[in-house]
Amino acid sequence: MKAIKFVLIAVLAVTALAGCTQPTPPQAAQPTAQPTLQPQKVQWVGKTFLIDFGELKIKAQFPAANKYKWEYLTGNEKGKTGSETIRSVEIRPNVHINSWVEKDGTAIVEVLDLEKMTVLAYGAKDKKINEYKAKLSEMN
């Protein structure tokens, strides 16, 4: 009988202690999510840019999203002009991949980054791929 009383008292004590709650320490405030700012859209269609490869500078006009007109401003072929029909895909805001095939068969793929104002271009002809990097600036 004493053993039953002891067990009963022990169960009541554990139950009483389990019912007691400790004050919860204050939790640190959770940072609120900041809205992601989207870069301001840069309009490139209808504009003229200077593409500066260093020794070679090109005047580039984009009269439409699928048209590219160019003129060599420096270099051995200064004054040479051309017009290309291009395919353009915006891969993220202000970054476009433009591609076309020139009259001589050279396939061009360029990354036009209007946020960083850079051009990274690849030209493929006769089983060779050349890489070109340039600075981009808007012309009036």
Buried (B, 14 or more C-beta within 10 A) or exposed (E): EEEEEEEEEEEEEEEEEEEEEEEEEEEEEEEEEEEEEEEEEBEBEEBBBBBBBEEBBBBBBBEEBBBBBBBBBBEEEEEEEEEBEBEBEBEEEBBBBBBBBEEEEBEBBBBBBBEEBBBBBBBBBEEEEEEBEBBBEEEE
